[in-house]
């Protein structure tokens, strides 16, 4: 229905913020419509965006205790020097395709399609597949190059995802970025350049 204050058909933004928070509301609004079209709102849509952001938060939290326990230092690791597994190469290749796809959508002023590509990657490819595939490597006791490759891959994926997410969910993205980089990164994720496709991992096949 068309919103109308006189008819009492409206949604108070503060009500949405109180229920979901500022970042989910911002991400929802940017995900729904091409620029220049009428804004559409639905509580079901808010539920979906909030769920997807929670899934990303859980992916972000998953490796942290294991990385800390094994004293993983991302700045000291070069992914190209590691013996990555096929599933690592796959998720890194998917990341490159998502970066390219999102960049094309942004250049076409379709931030809604760009966010859809990002959240689909996070939910379907990273959370439901990659994280499940590497759990045993991350849980394994002792040091191994397989575990190190999993840590470095997860870190690389999250490091780029938070930059891609920043225009949509600036507070959440900044919190994750600060945790990932510590004193080794910028003061804020919003000082980063937009990610570019890394030809090293680009592989359509």
N, C-alpha and C positions, 0 to 999 in steps of 0.2 A: 504494500500500500504506500501511497505517497505520504510522506510525513507532513503533518499539519498541526501547528501549535493550537489553532483555534478549535480543531476537532479532537485535540488531546492525543493525536497519533504522533508520538515522538519518542526518541531515545536520548536520555540525558547522558552526555559523554562521561560525566563524573560517575554515573552509575556503572558504566562499563569499566572504568578505571578501578573503581572499588572492587569490582567482581574479578577482574582479570589482570589489572596492572597496565601501565602505560605502554610498554613495549608490545604486548600482544595486540592491543587496540591499534597501535600505529601499523604494525605488520598486517593486521587484518585489512585496514583501510587501503593500504598500498597494494594489497593482493587482489582486491575485488574488481577494480575498474580501470580501463585505460584512462589516461589523463584526458580531461575535458568532458568526460561523460558524467552523468548523474551518479552520486554516491549511493551505493546499496549497502544495507546493513542487515545482518541476521545473527541471532544468538547462536544458532547452530554453526555458522561460519566462525564465530568467535571461539566456540568450543574446539573446532578443528585446528585453528591456528595455534591456540594455547596448547593443545595436545602435542602438536608437532614441535613447538619450542621446548616443551618439557622433555620430549624424546631427545632433542639435541642436548639439553642440559644433562640428561642421564648418560649420553655418549661421552660428553665432556668429563663427567665425574668418574666414569668407569676406570680409566687407566691411571688416574692420579695417585692413588695409594701405592700401586705397584711400581710406578715410576719413582716415587719418593723412596720406597723401600730399597730399590735397586740403584738409587742415586743416579738416575738417568739425567744426563746433561745434554739437551738438544743442540746447544751451540757447539758441542765438541764432536758431533756426529754428522757425517756427510752421507746422505742416503745412497748416493751413487757408488759409494765404496762398500756398501753392505751387500750381502748375498740375500736379496729380497726373494720372497716366495711369489708364486704366480698370483696368489690372491692379493698380495701387496701391490704388485705391478698393475693388477686390474683396477683396484680402487684408486690408485694414483692416475691411471689413464682416464677413469670416469671423472675424476676431479678436473682434469684438463678440459674435457668436453663440456662440463658444467660451466667452468670459467668462460669458455668461448661462447657458449649458448647465452649465458647471462649478459655478457658484454654486448652481444648482438641485440638482445632484447632492450637493454638500456639505451643503446644508440637509436633504437626505433621508438623510444619513449614508451616502452611497455614494461614498466617496473613490475606489473602484476605477473606477467609471464616469467620474468626473471626469478621472482621469489618462488613461484611454483616449481621451477626447475631445481632451485636450491633445496627446498624442503623435501621434494621427492628423492633427491640424492641422499639427504641426511637420513630420512625415514627408511626408505627401501634398500638403498645400497650400503649405507654405513651401519645403521642400527640393526636392521633385520638380517643382513648378510655378513658384512665384513667383521663386525664386532663378534658375532657368533662364531665365525670361522677362526678367529685368532685367540679366543678365550684360553684354550689349553696352552698356547705358547706363552701368553702373559702370566698364567698361573704357575707355570713350570718353575721348580726350585732351581737355584743356581744361575750362573750366567751362561748365555748362549747367543750366538749371532742371530738365530731365528727370533729370539725374544727381543733383542736389540732392534732388529729390522721392523718388528711389529710396533714397538714403541715409537721409532722414528717415523714410521708411516702414519700412525695415528696422530702424532704431533703435527706432521706436515698437513694432513687433511684438516685438522681442527684449526691450525694457524691460518689457513687460507679461507676456511668456512667462516670464521669470525669476521674477517675483512669483508667477505661477500654479504654477510648478514648485517653489518654495521649500519647501512642506510635504513634498514627496516626495524631493527631492534637495537638501538644505540647503547642502551644501558646494559642489557644482557651481554652484548658483544664485547663491550669494554671490560666487564667483569671477567669474562672468560679469557680475553686477551691478556689482561694483567696477570692472571694466575698462570697462564701458559708461559709468558715471557719473563716475568719477574723484573729484575733490574736490567735485563738484557735487551728489552724492546723499547719502543717509543713510550712516552708518558701516557698515550692513549691510542687505541686502535684507529681513531679518526685522523691520526697523523700519517697513517700508512697510505701508500698508493694503492689504487685498485689492482687486484691480482691480474697477472698476465699468464697466458698459456706457456707451460714449460715443455719445450719440445723433447726434452729427455724422456718424459713419461707419456707423451702423446702417442696413442696407439689405438686406432679405430677398431682393429680386429680384437 
